[in-house]
Amino acid sequence: MIDKPTRIGNTELYTTRVLNMSVAKHYGLIKEYNEIVVEARKLNKKELEKNGEKAELNLYKSIKYNLNLLVLKKLQGEK
């Protein structure tokens, strides 16, 4: 029996990644979102290797801004 709950990874990072993907999926922007993630990872490769989860969390939070711009453009284009 386990006495204490165990922490699996960085929950804030996990939550941010899941929410970003959920928004992209809801608006049909999965391909565009994945392209942004790949490009951002290439640009920040050294930072990600150096600072690990903290850098990755910052990366996904900055990607969220770009995702929000994509959603805005999609919504404006549909009107």
Secondary structure, 3 states (H helix, E strand, C coil): CCCCCCCCCCHHHHHHHHHHHHHHHHCCCHHHHHHHHHHHHHHCHHHHHHHCHHHHHHHHHHHHHHHHHHHHHHHHHHC
